[in-house]
Amino acid sequence: MPRKPLSGMHPILYHMSVFVRQTARHVRWLTGKVRFARTLSDHALPYRVKKHQSVLVRKLGDSDMWLQENKVVNLRLAVKKLSGIVIRPGETFSFCYLVGRPTKKKGYQNGMVLLGGEAHEGVGGGLCQIANLINWLVLHSPLTVTERHHHSFDPFPDEGRVVPFGSGATIFYNYLDYQFTNNTPYIFQLKFWFDDKCLNGDLRVSEDLPFCYHVFEKAHRFVRLGDEFYRQNEIWRRKLVRKGGEVLDAELLIKNFSRVKYTPEAYETPEGRERRK
């Protein structure tokens, strides 16, 4: 049996480990050679790369709706730090660097946090929804994801999901960050806004790109191993000529194999049989 890391043996050791890593990240921010994007502009760049929207309030299992409502408060606060951010060639976008630590003093509320295989309450909970949206936009561009973490489990059955499972990103200040770097000659920009039901996101660029991307899922399935269920899939991307649709490239971006906290309607066993509850 694999040994637990020291940080998993006692809560105090866990918090010490997090503190050490957070401090190390702060030091790198101050002394490192990475050029972080930090300019916000109200002026939108002329061309759209990808637009997407994410529903603000969903019924997630037995979760309290007040956590969902608090999440919306948190999202509105974070968006003020992110909307209009310009990412120039050679610059790196860092979610944690821009948003900062979510605290009650700043107005952040208790929302849902997924940690240690369970759903908990935590100040600033729900900010992963923006990170998920940003990653989906970035996957449709030539920008390079340089740091991304995903949840180790799937807490709730799909409710109106329109993007592939496992295509998001999780944030935990500043222990787990989401970053991407602009290694292109183009200038990019992220814009966000709210309507009655959704958080909207728009990735824009300084020049009309001659190519575009199609992101899609393959090999999706649920598997039962012993008494636990797992969800598996692959996320692929095609690069296409914008006029004519010729495929220039195809690549595997992400492979997921995550434990689920619910019983799926259909799943496979190691014997290959499919069963339904």
C-alpha positions as CSV (number, residue, x, y, z in Angstrom):
1,M,0.0,0.0,0.0
2,P,1.4,3.4,-0.9
3,R,2.3,5.6,2.0
4,K,0.5,8.8,2.6
5,P,2.4,12.0,2.2
6,L,3.3,13.8,5.5
7,S,0.8,16.5,4.6
8,G,-2.0,14.0,4.6
9,M,-1.3,12.6,8.1
10,H,-2.6,15.5,10.2
11,P,-4.5,18.8,9.4
12,I,-1.8,20.9,10.9
13,L,0.8,19.3,8.5
14,Y,-1.6,19.8,5.6
15,H,-2.0,23.6,6.4
16,M,1.8,23.9,6.9
17,S,2.4,22.3,3.5
18,V,-0.1,24.7,1.8
19,F,1.5,27.7,3.5
20,V,4.9,26.7,2.3
21,R,3.8,26.3,-1.2
22,Q,1.8,29.5,-1.2
23,T,4.8,31.4,0.1
24,A,7.1,29.8,-2.5
25,R,4.6,31.0,-5.2
26,H,4.7,34.5,-3.9
27,V,8.4,34.5,-4.0
28,R,8.4,33.4,-7.6
29,W,5.9,36.1,-8.5
30,L,8.3,38.7,-7.0
31,T,11.6,37.3,-8.2
32,G,10.8,35.2,-11.3
33,K,11.3,36.0,-14.9
34,V,7.7,35.4,-16.0
35,R,5.9,38.5,-17.4
36,F,2.4,38.4,-16.1
37,A,-0.5,40.0,-18.0
38,R,-1.9,42.9,-15.8
39,T,-3.4,45.5,-18.2
40,L,-7.2,45.8,-18.2
41,S,-8.9,47.6,-21.1
42,D,-12.5,48.5,-21.7
43,H,-11.8,48.6,-25.4
44,A,-12.5,45.2,-27.0
45,L,-10.1,43.8,-29.5
46,P,-11.7,43.6,-33.0
47,Y,-11.9,39.9,-33.6
48,R,-13.6,37.1,-31.7
49,V,-11.9,33.8,-31.3
50,K,-14.5,32.0,-29.2
51,K,-17.5,32.9,-27.1
52,H,-19.2,30.7,-24.4
53,Q,-21.6,31.0,-21.6
54,S,-22.0,29.2,-18.3
55,V,-25.2,28.9,-16.3
56,L,-24.9,30.7,-13.0
57,V,-27.3,28.7,-10.8
58,R,-27.9,24.9,-11.1
59,K,-29.5,22.3,-8.9
60,L,-26.5,20.2,-7.9
61,G,-27.5,17.1,-6.0
62,D,-28.5,18.0,-2.4
63,S,-26.5,21.2,-2.3
64,D,-28.1,24.2,-0.7
65,M,-29.2,26.9,-3.1
66,W,-27.7,29.7,-0.9
67,L,-24.3,28.3,-1.8
68,Q,-25.1,28.8,-5.4
69,E,-26.3,32.3,-4.8
70,N,-23.2,33.2,-2.8
71,K,-21.2,31.8,-5.7
72,V,-22.7,34.4,-8.0
73,V,-21.5,37.1,-5.6
74,N,-18.0,35.7,-5.7
75,L,-18.0,35.4,-9.5
76,R,-19.0,39.1,-9.8
77,L,-16.2,40.2,-7.6
78,A,-13.6,38.1,-9.5
79,V,-14.8,39.2,-12.9
80,K,-14.0,42.8,-12.0
81,K,-10.3,41.7,-11.8
82,L,-10.4,39.7,-15.0
83,S,-12.7,41.3,-17.6
84,G,-10.7,43.2,-20.2
85,I,-7.4,41.6,-19.4
86,V,-5.0,42.0,-22.3
87,I,-2.4,39.2,-22.9
88,R,0.4,40.5,-25.2
89,P,3.0,38.3,-26.9
90,G,5.3,36.8,-24.3
91,E,2.9,37.5,-21.4
92,T,1.4,34.9,-19.0
93,F,-2.1,35.0,-17.7
94,S,-2.4,33.9,-14.0
95,F,-5.8,33.6,-12.4
96,C,-4.5,33.8,-8.9
97,Y,-2.1,36.7,-9.6
98,L,-5.0,38.8,-11.0
99,V,-7.9,37.9,-8.7
100,G,-5.8,37.7,-5.5
101,R,-6.8,35.9,-2.3
102,P,-10.6,35.7,-1.9
103,T,-11.4,36.9,1.6
104,K,-14.5,38.0,3.6
105,K,-12.9,41.5,3.9
106,K,-13.1,41.8,0.1
107,G,-16.7,40.7,0.1
108,Y,-16.3,37.1,-0.8
109,Q,-19.0,34.7,0.6
110,N,-19.0,31.0,1.5
111,G,-19.6,28.9,-1.6
112,M,-19.1,25.3,-2.5
113,V,-15.5,24.1,-2.5
114,L,-14.5,20.6,-3.8
115,L,-11.6,19.4,-1.6
116,G,-10.3,16.1,-0.5
117,G,-12.9,14.1,-2.4
118,E,-15.8,15.9,-0.8
119,A,-17.9,19.1,-1.2
120,H,-17.4,21.7,1.5
121,E,-18.2,25.3,2.3
122,G,-15.4,27.8,1.8
123,V,-14.9,31.5,1.4
124,G,-14.7,32.3,-2.3
125,G,-16.2,29.0,-3.3
126,G,-17.4,28.7,-6.9
127,L,-14.6,30.6,-8.6
128,C,-13.6,27.5,-10.5
129,Q,-16.6,28.3,-12.8
130,I,-14.7,31.2,-14.3
131,A,-11.5,29.1,-14.6
132,N,-13.5,26.4,-16.4
133,L,-14.9,29.0,-18.8
134,I,-11.5,30.5,-19.4
135,N,-9.9,27.1,-20.1
136,W,-12.7,26.2,-22.6
137,L,-12.0,29.5,-24.5
138,V,-8.3,29.0,-24.4
139,L,-8.5,25.5,-25.8
140,H,-10.0,27.1,-28.9
141,S,-7.0,29.2,-29.5
142,P,-3.2,28.9,-30.2
143,L,-2.5,30.1,-26.6
144,T,-0.5,27.6,-24.5
145,V,-1.8,26.3,-21.2
146,T,1.1,26.2,-18.8
147,E,-0.6,25.3,-15.5
148,R,-3.9,23.6,-15.1
149,H,-5.3,21.4,-12.3
150,H,-8.5,19.4,-12.4
151,H,-10.8,18.0,-9.7
152,S,-9.9,14.5,-8.7
153,F,-13.6,13.4,-8.6
154,D,-16.9,14.1,-10.3
155,P,-19.4,15.2,-7.5
156,F,-22.7,15.4,-9.3
157,P,-24.5,13.9,-12.4
158,D,-24.5,16.2,-15.5
159,E,-27.1,18.9,-15.4
160,G,-27.2,20.6,-18.8
161,R,-23.5,20.1,-19.5
162,V,-22.6,21.3,-23.0
163,V,-18.8,20.9,-22.8
164,P,-16.9,17.6,-22.4
165,F,-16.3,16.3,-18.9
166,G,-12.9,17.1,-17.5
167,S,-12.3,20.2,-19.7
168,G,-12.3,22.6,-16.8
169,A,-9.8,23.8,-14.2
170,T,-9.7,24.1,-10.4
171,I,-8.4,27.0,-8.4
172,F,-7.1,27.1,-4.8
173,Y,-5.3,30.3,-4.0
174,N,-2.5,30.3,-4.8
175,Y,-1.6,26.7,-4.2
176,L,-3.3,25.6,-7.4
177,D,-3.3,28.3,-10.2
178,Y,-4.6,28.4,-13.8
179,Q,-2.1,29.9,-16.2
180,F,-1.6,30.2,-20.0
181,T,1.1,31.9,-22.0
182,N,0.8,33.8,-25.2
183,N,3.6,32.4,-27.4
184,T,2.1,33.9,-30.6
185,P,2.6,37.2,-32.4
186,Y,-1.0,38.2,-31.7
187,I,-2.6,40.2,-28.8
188,F,-5.4,38.4,-27.0
189,Q,-8.1,39.6,-24.6
190,L,-10.7,38.1,-22.3
191,K,-14.0,39.8,-21.7
192,F,-16.8,38.7,-19.3
193,W,-20.3,39.9,-18.6
194,F,-23.4,38.7,-16.9
195,D,-27.0,38.3,-18.0
196,D,-30.0,37.1,-16.1
197,K,-29.0,33.4,-16.2
198,C,-25.4,33.1,-17.4
199,L,-21.8,34.2,-17.0
200,N,-20.6,35.0,-20.6
201,G,-17.0,34.8,-21.7
202,D,-15.4,36.1,-24.9
203,L,-11.8,35.5,-26.1
204,R,-10.8,38.2,-28.6
205,V,-7.7,38.8,-30.7
206,S,-6.0,41.7,-32.5
207,E,-6.0,40.1,-36.0
208,D,-8.4,37.9,-37.9
209,L,-6.9,34.4,-37.5
210,P,-6.8,32.3,-40.7
211,F,-7.4,29.1,-38.6
212,C,-9.8,27.9,-35.9
213,Y,-10.2,25.0,-33.6
214,H,-12.8,22.3,-32.9
215,V,-12.6,20.7,-29.5
216,F,-14.4,17.4,-29.0
217,E,-14.7,14.3,-26.8
218,K,-13.9,10.6,-27.5
219,A,-14.1,7.3,-25.6
220,H,-16.5,8.5,-22.9
221,R,-17.6,5.8,-20.5
222,F,-18.4,5.0,-16.8
223,V,-16.6,2.1,-15.2
224,R,-17.3,0.2,-12.0
225,L,-14.2,-1.1,-10.1
226,G,-15.2,-2.8,-6.9
227,D,-17.6,-0.6,-5.1
228,E,-16.5,2.6,-6.8
229,F,-17.4,4.3,-10.1
230,Y,-15.1,6.1,-12.4
231,R,-15.6,8.4,-15.4
232,Q,-13.2,8.2,-18.4
233,N,-12.9,10.2,-21.6
234,E,-10.4,11.9,-23.9
235,I,-10.6,15.5,-25.2
236,W,-9.2,16.1,-28.6
237,R,-8.7,19.2,-30.8
238,R,-8.6,19.8,-34.5
239,K,-7.0,22.8,-36.1
240,L,-8.9,23.9,-39.2
241,V,-8.5,26.4,-42.0
242,R,-11.2,28.9,-41.3
243,K,-12.2,29.1,-45.0
244,G,-12.8,25.7,-46.4
245,G,-12.4,23.6,-43.2
246,E,-9.3,21.7,-44.2
247,V,-7.8,19.9,-41.2
248,L,-4.3,21.1,-40.4
249,D,-3.7,19.1,-37.2
250,A,-5.3,16.9,-34.6
251,E,-4.1,16.3,-31.1
252,L,-5.0,14.7,-27.8
253,L,-5.3,17.4,-25.2
254,I,-6.5,15.7,-22.0
255,K,-7.1,12.1,-20.7
256,N,-9.5,11.8,-17.7
257,F,-10.1,9.0,-15.3
258,S,-11.9,10.4,-12.2
259,R,-13.9,8.8,-9.4
260,V,-17.6,9.7,-9.4
261,K,-19.6,10.3,-6.2
262,Y,-22.9,9.0,-7.6
263,T,-24.2,5.9,-9.4
264,P,-24.3,6.5,-13.1
265,E,-27.3,5.3,-15.1
266,A,-25.1,3.0,-17.3
267,Y,-21.6,1.7,-16.6
268,E,-19.2,-1.1,-17.5
269,T,-17.5,-3.7,-15.4
270,P,-14.0,-5.2,-15.9
271,E,-15.8,-8.1,-17.6
272,G,-17.0,-5.7,-20.2
273,R,-20.7,-6.0,-19.4
274,E,-22.9,-2.9,-19.2
275,R,-25.4,-2.6,-16.4
276,R,-28.1,-0.2,-15.5
277,K,-29.4,0.8,-12.1
